[in-house]
Amino acid sequence: MELLINEMPKLGARRETMQAKIFGEAQVMAGFTTMKVGERNTQFVQDYLSTERIPIVFQDVLDIHPRKVSIFPVTGKALVKHLAHSHPETLAVVERKGDAAIVARSNVGGSVDLS
């Protein structure tokens, strides 16, 4: 991150106008809950950007849904789509209990258009 931030002014960016959008760190694999890697990575990025005085203008982090992120560097726009629930064993239990509404909500993807 430091190399990226230090290279940007060489390409014409102004440090005082830099902003960040952060995405990801979903717990996409069931059972990896003890290390809390996603939470630690997210906290690191938030702390690092704060130290560098780069404001986070949008964040979509954590939870259990993987994401597809499309970034358009020229405009600064980012599109985020939440993908289907990634813990099929959890959905199987819910399906056996017959709660179709929960299964439907768990499998629904959505997208966010960020300017």
ABEGO torsion letter per residue (X at the ends): XAAAAAAAAAAGBBAAABBBBBBEGBBABBGBAAAGAAAAAAAAAAAAAAAAGBBBABBBBEEABBBBBBBBAAAGBBBBBBBBBABAAAAAAAAAAGBAAAAAAAABBBBBBBX
